[in-house]
Amino acid sequence: MPTVNFSVPEDVKDAFNTAFEGQNKSAVIADLMREAVERILASVAVKWFAQGDWALREEGVEPALDILRASKTSTTWPR
């Protein structure tokens, strides 16, 4: 499994550690990242189906569009 490194403000780190004390923090972060990806893909999907590719290209969301294009021909949502 790959490792991801990023920086967060100290107060966010402390609040996270308090909120998720005793839990597998790597699993919590992975779940939060999955939720964030699904949320942005859902947002992009709504715009894509409502406005078409051209509107999204202007917003710079090509990577999300690629995922949506692939999922349009798939029977499962990307996970």
N, C-alpha and C positions, 0 to 999 in steps of 0.2 A: 504494500500500500504506500502511495507517495506521501511525502511530508510537505505541509504547507506552512510557511512562516510569514507572519505579518505583525505589524505593530498596532497597538490600540492604546488609548489614553489609560493612565493608571486607574482612574476612577471606574472606567468601564470594566477593566480586568478584575478589580476588587468586587464590584457588584456581581459580575458573572460568577466568580468563584464562590461568593456567598449564596447566590441563587441556586447554583447547581452543586453545592457541596455534597460529597459522597457519591456523585454520579460520574460516569465515564465522560469526561469533558470533551474528548476527541469525538465520541459518538454524538454528543449534544451539538457540537459545532458542525459536524457533517450533516446532521438533520437540519440545522438552521440554514446551511448552505443549499441543501436540496430545496427547501421551502423557498428560498430567495430566487433560485433558478426557475422554479415552477411559477412563481409570482411574476417574474419579468417575462417569461415566455407567454404566460396567459395575457399579459398586457400587450405584448407585441402581436400576439395572435389576433386579439380584438381589432387592433389598428390595421393589421394586414388584411383581414377579411373585410373590414369596413372601407378601407382607403386604398388598398393595393400596395404593391411593392414600391412604387415610386415615392410614396409618402414616407415610408420607413427608411429608404436609402438616404433621404435628406436628414434623418435623425441619427444616422450612423449605427444602425443595429443589424448590419449584415450578418454577423455570426449567429444571432438569434434567428434571423430569417432562414439561414441555412438549416438550422435545426427544425424549424417549422416546415420548410419545404420537404425535408426528408420524412417528417412525421405525417405529412398530408397523404403520402402513399403507403404509410405503415398502418398496421392495425392497433398499435400501442403507442401511447404518449411517451416521449423520451424520458428515461429515468436513469 
